Amino acid sequence: MTDISCPLPNPDAILLELRQVELGYAGQPVVRGVSFSLRQGQIGCLLGPSGCGKTTVLRGIAGFEALTQGEILLDGVVASRAGFALAPEKRRIGMVFQDYALFPHLNVAANLAFGLHRWERAARDERVAHLLELVGLAEMAGRYPHELSGGQQQRVALARALAPCPALLLMDEPFSNLDVELRERLGQEVRDILKKERISAILVTHDQREAFAIADEIGVMAGGRIQQWDSAYNLYHRPANRFVADFIGEGVFIAGRVSGENAVATELGVFCGQVPEKCGIGREVAVLLRPDDIQHDDSSALQATVAAKAFRCADILYTLALPSGQKILSLVPSHHDHELGSKIGIRLEVDHLVMFGGEGK
């Protein structure tokens, strides 16, 4: 039987590396000093607001945009540097676009086979059948794109990009045309498919939940720079700067003052944890409190007033007002349903103390 699976990657090898990459348009820099690497078999993500440069980075990796500085290496070989760019078709890169870009005159099976014209007929047919099964569309091989739902079209687009076993798959906002529930479900399915096919990938998105569901490593971008390249856990609990802390998850900053070597005094009490090096005793700081740091506790003497609430099925996200007027957030099991204006007891469980001085670090 023909082997129609993709080659097994070496998990210790670096597949993609960006070194101080800069890109721009009409002499204006858009991306500045971007550096990160991706091991074979890993899924990375560029996450950030519109206009931060994430799609420009993706286009640079694909070979669609020329670098003004730095270099991009694929499997240890320079693919782009200032004045040189390996042609996109020679990079062994697959692309999944926001609008699917399927061929409307070809059925599903023919769309998948399009990039396999150099394969022997038997191997091509077997690869197409394997991918249709992989993406759950085995019974729709003869249908045309207009006969499919948005989620089904996206699966076809993914399968077509995976068909020739690319070394790297690039996905540019692939789920933005889908509703929230389908986006989350399909995101997890895409991760499972990529892992089964042993394909490395870079996802571009502005949606945190999408990034967290799919990626192993995430680069938060702002102003054309990567602010932090890390795991979802570290981005949430150990943000490198205030932008990352604000952008990832939910939370509120409260005022504090460094009161000791590893202590910060706030209106909620004294927190103990790592204080930034530049923040000496007496320095004012901003302390980040996440909704899961504030626990509901009827027996606590520490009270807060319910200012707003958002029902989230299993939980309720409460906005609580402290005596000073400072607002904080608390995520509480939904059977604790409190009226607006009522007082509830709270206690703090801050496992990761995050704070920033005036410079935001």
C-alpha positions, 0 to 999 in steps of 0.5 A, a space after each residue: 500500500 502507498 504511504 499517503 501520510 506526511 513524513 514524521 517530523 523531528 521534534 527537536 529540529 527548528 523548522 522556522 526561524 525569524 531573525 530580527 525581521 523587518 517589513 514595510 510598504 512604500 518606505 514605511 516600516 510595518 514590522 520591526 525586529 520580529 524574532 521567533 522560532 518554531 520546532 517541527 510539529 509545533 503550532 504557533 500563532 501571531 495574535 493581536 489587534 487589527 493593524 499590528 502587523 501579524 498578517 504582514 509577517 505571515 506574508 513575509 514567511 510565505 514569500 509574498 513580501 520582501 524583507 527590508 532587514 533580518 532573515 527568515 530560515 526554513 529548515 535551516 536554509 535562508 528563504 528570505 533576507 534583504 535583497 533575496 527571496 526564495 520563490 513562494 512555490 519553492 518553500 513547501 508552504 501551504 496556505 489557508 485563507 479567510 475566504 476559503 479560496 476554493 475552486 467553485 467549478 470543482 467538486 470537493 474531491 477535485 479541489 483536494 486533488 488539485 495540488 497533487 497533479 504530479 502524484 501517481 493516480 493511485 497515490 493521489 486517489 488514496 491521499 484524497 480519500 484519507 484527507 476526506 476521512 480525516 476532515 469528516 467529509 468522506 460522504 461529500 466528495 462529489 459535492 461542490 463548494 456552494 453546496 457546503 456550509 461555511 464550516 464544511 468549506 473551511 474543512 475542504 480548504 484545510 484538507 486541500 492545503 494539507 494534501 501535498 504534505 507541506 513543511 509548514 501551513 500558514 492560516 490567515 484568520 481562517 475562522 473569521 467568517 464563522 459563528 463563535 460556537 462553530 469557530 471554537 469547535 472547528 479550531 479544536 478539530 483543526 488542531 487535532 487534524 494538524 497533530 495527526 498529520 504531523 504538520 507545523 503551522 502558523 495561525 494569524 488571528 485576533 481571537 484569543 480563544 481561537 489562539 488558545 484552542 489551537 496553538 502551542 506557542 503564541 506571539 502577542 503583537 502590537 505596533 509591528 513588534 512581538 511583545 511576548 512569545 510564550 505559552 497561553 498559560 504564561 501569557 495569562 499568568 506571567 505577562 511580559 508587559 502591561 499591553 500583554 496583561 491588558 490584551 490577554 484575558 480579563 482583569 483590572 489594575 488596582 493601585 498599590 505601593 511597594 511596602 517591602 522587598 517582596 510586598 505590595 500594599 493595596 486597599 485589599 491588603 498586602 500582596 506578597 510576590 516578585 516585585 519588579 527590579 526598578 520598583 523600590 520601596 515606596 514606589 507606586 505600582 499597578 497590580 493586576 487582578 484576574 476574575 479568578 483571583 477574587 473568590 466569593 466567600 460569604 464568611 469573609 469580612 472583606 465586602 464588595 458591592 455588586 455593580 454589574 453582572 454577566 451570566 455565563 451559564 456555569 459562571 457569573 462574571 461580577 463587577 464589584 465595587 470596593 469602598 473606594 469606588 475601584 472596580 474589580 472582577 470576580 468569576 463565581 459559580 452561577 448558583 450564587 446569584 446576587 442582586 445588583 447593589 447587594 454586598 457579597 463577601 470576597 477573599 483573595 487567592 492570588 497565585 501569580 502576582 503581576 504588577 507593573 511600574 509606571 513604564 509598564 514593565 
